Amino acid sequence: MAIIEKIKSNPRLKHLVLWMLMPKNQARPRLWVQWFVNPLKHHKGKGSLIRRRTRIDVLPFNNFVLGNDSTIEDFTTVNNGVGDVIIGDRTRIGLGCTLIGPVKIGNDIMFAQNIVVSGLNHGYADINIPPSLQAVETKQIVIEDNVWIGANSVITAGVTIGKQSIVAAGSVVTKAVGAYTIVGGNPAKVIKQYNFETQKWEKPSA
C-alpha cells in the first residue's frame, strides 16, 4: 500500500499529517510548507507572475500549476485543498478573484475583478450537523481557451465554459456554456452566439 493510501486509511495518522501541513481550522498551509515544500511540488511557468498581495493557499497533496507568461493579480486567493488548480499560458487572473479547485483554466483567458470559481460544495443533508462539518462534494470546473469572464461573476462547481466564450459581468453560471457563446444574468442565459456563416455574433433564434 502506498504511503498516501496508508495516511488516508488511518484517521489518526491523517489528522496528524493535516495538522503538520496547516493550523487547526485554517485553510492555508504552514510557513514551512510554503517555503520548503510548495516550490518543489508546484509549477510556475516561465515569465509568469504572482503578485505579492495574493493568498496562494496550496498544499502538496494536490497540484497547482501556473502556465507561462500568466499573471495572478493582488488580493486573489487560490486554494487547492480539495482539488487541483491548473492555469494555462498567457492567462490573467484579475484583482480580488477566488479560485477553489478542482479547476482547470486554459490558455489566453481574461478574468476581470472579483470573480469566484469554485469546484467545491459543502454538504447540508444532515440537519443535525453544521454544513461546515459535513462531507464536501467536488466537481471540476473547466474553462477552455480564449474565454473572457466579466467582473463579479460566479462559476459554480461542475461547469464547463467552451472556447472563445464570454461571461458578462455579474453573471452566475450554473450550467455548461457552449463554445463561441456569450452568456449573462443570474442564472446565466445565452445572449449571443457566433454564426460562422455570417461571421457575426447573433442572438439565438426563438
C-alpha positions in Angstrom: 0.0 0.0 0.0 1.4 3.4 -1.0 2.1 5.9 1.8 -0.7 8.2 0.7 -3.3 5.4 0.9 -1.9 4.5 4.4 -2.4 8.0 5.6 -5.9 8.3 4.2 -7.0 4.9 5.6 -5.8 5.8 9.2 -7.8 8.6 10.7 -5.3 9.4 13.5 -2.4 9.5 11.0 -4.4 11.6 8.6 -5.3 14.1 11.4 -1.6 14.3 12.4 -0.4 14.9 8.8 -3.1 17.6 8.2 -2.1 19.3 11.5 1.6 19.3 10.3 0.6 20.9 7.0 -1.8 23.5 8.2 -3.0 25.0 11.5 -6.3 23.8 13.0 -9.4 25.3 11.4 -7.3 27.1 8.8 -7.3 26.6 5.0 -3.8 27.9 4.4 -0.5 25.9 4.7 2.0 26.4 7.4 5.1 28.6 6.6 7.4 25.6 6.3 5.1 24.1 3.7 5.0 27.4 1.8 8.8 27.9 1.9 10.2 24.5 1.5 7.6 22.1 0.1 5.5 24.0 -2.4 8.4 25.3 -4.5 9.4 21.7 -5.1 5.9 20.4 -5.7 4.1 23.1 -7.7 4.9 24.5 -11.1 5.3 28.2 -12.0 5.9 28.7 -15.7 8.5 30.9 -17.4 7.6 34.6 -17.4 4.6 34.0 -15.0 3.9 36.4 -12.1 2.1 36.1 -8.8 1.7 39.5 -7.1 2.8 39.9 -3.5 -0.6 40.5 -2.0 -2.2 37.2 -3.0 -3.1 34.2 -0.9 -1.7 31.1 -2.5 -3.2 28.5 -0.2 -1.8 25.5 -1.9 -0.9 22.2 -0.3 1.3 19.4 -1.6 -1.3 16.7 -1.9 -3.0 18.3 -4.9 -1.5 20.1 -7.9 -1.1 23.8 -8.6 0.2 24.9 -12.0 0.6 28.4 -13.4 1.5 28.4 -17.1 4.0 30.5 -19.0 3.5 34.3 -19.1 0.4 34.2 -16.9 -0.4 36.6 -14.0 -2.3 36.3 -10.7 -3.1 39.8 -9.6 -3.2 41.2 -6.0 -5.9 40.2 -3.4 -6.7 36.9 -5.2 -6.9 33.6 -3.3 -6.0 30.3 -4.8 -6.9 27.1 -2.9 -6.2 23.6 -4.0 -7.1 21.9 -0.7 -9.9 19.7 -2.3 -8.7 19.6 -5.9 -6.1 20.7 -8.4 -5.9 24.2 -9.7 -4.4 24.3 -13.2 -3.9 27.7 -15.0 -2.7 27.7 -18.6 -0.4 30.1 -20.6 -0.9 33.8 -21.1 -3.8 33.9 -18.7 -4.5 36.9 -16.4 -6.4 36.4 -13.1 -7.7 39.8 -12.1 -7.8 41.6 -8.8 -9.6 40.0 -5.9 -10.6 36.7 -7.5 -11.1 33.4 -5.7 -10.2 30.1 -7.3 -11.0 26.9 -5.4 -10.2 23.5 -7.0 -10.8 21.3 -8.8 -10.4 23.9 -11.6 -8.8 23.7 -15.0 -8.3 27.1 -16.7 -7.0 27.2 -20.3 -4.7 29.5 -22.3 -5.3 33.1 -23.2 -8.0 33.6 -20.5 -9.1 37.0 -19.2 -10.5 37.2 -15.7 -11.8 40.6 -14.6 -12.2 41.6 -10.9 -13.8 39.8 -8.0 -14.7 36.5 -9.8 -15.4 33.4 -7.8 -14.6 30.0 -9.4 -15.3 27.1 -7.0 -15.4 23.4 -7.7 -16.4 22.8 -4.0 -19.8 22.4 -2.4 -20.5 21.8 1.3 -22.9 19.0 2.3 -26.1 20.0 4.1 -28.3 16.9 4.0 -28.0 16.2 7.8 -29.7 19.0 9.7 -28.1 17.8 13.0 -24.6 18.7 11.8 -23.4 22.2 10.7 -22.7 22.3 7.0 -19.1 23.2 7.8 -18.6 19.7 9.4 -20.4 17.7 6.7 -18.6 15.9 3.8 -17.8 18.1 0.8 -18.6 17.4 -2.8 -16.3 18.4 -5.7 -16.9 18.7 -9.4 -14.3 20.0 -11.7 -14.7 23.4 -13.5 -13.2 23.6 -16.9 -12.7 26.9 -18.7 -11.4 26.4 -22.2 -9.1 28.6 -24.2 -9.7 32.3 -25.1 -12.5 32.9 -22.6 -13.3 36.3 -21.1 -15.1 36.5 -17.8 -16.6 39.8 -16.6 -16.3 41.3 -13.1 -18.2 39.9 -10.2 -19.2 36.7 -11.9 -19.6 33.3 -10.2 -18.8 30.0 -11.9 -20.3 27.1 -9.9 -19.0 23.5 -9.5 -19.1 21.2 -12.5 -19.5 23.9 -15.1 -17.6 23.8 -18.4 -17.2 27.1 -20.4 -16.4 26.5 -24.0 -13.7 28.0 -26.2 -13.9 31.7 -27.2 -16.9 32.4 -25.0 -17.7 35.5 -22.9 -19.4 35.7 -19.5 -21.0 39.1 -18.9 -20.2 41.0 -15.7 -22.3 39.9 -12.6 -23.3 36.6 -14.1 -23.9 33.4 -12.1 -23.0 30.4 -14.3 -24.7 27.2 -13.2 -24.8 25.3 -16.5 -22.3 24.5 -19.3 -21.6 27.2 -21.8 -21.0 26.2 -25.4 -18.1 27.4 -27.4 -18.4 30.8 -29.2 -21.2 31.9 -26.9 -22.0 35.0 -24.8 -24.0 34.4 -21.6 -25.2 36.8 -18.9 -27.6 37.1 -16.0 -28.5 35.1 -12.8 -28.7 32.3 -13.7 -26.7 33.0 -16.9 -28.5 32.5 -20.2 -27.4 32.7 -23.8 -27.3 36.3 -25.1 -25.5 35.7 -28.4 -23.7 33.0 -30.4 -21.1 33.3 -33.2 -22.5 32.4 -36.6 -19.7 31.1 -38.8 -21.7 31.5 -41.9 -22.5 35.2 -41.4 -19.3 35.8 -39.4 -21.2 37.8 -36.8 -22.4 37.4 -33.2 -26.1 36.9 -33.3 -29.0 36.5 -30.8 -30.2 32.9 -30.7 -33.4 32.2 -32.6 -36.6 31.9 -30.6 
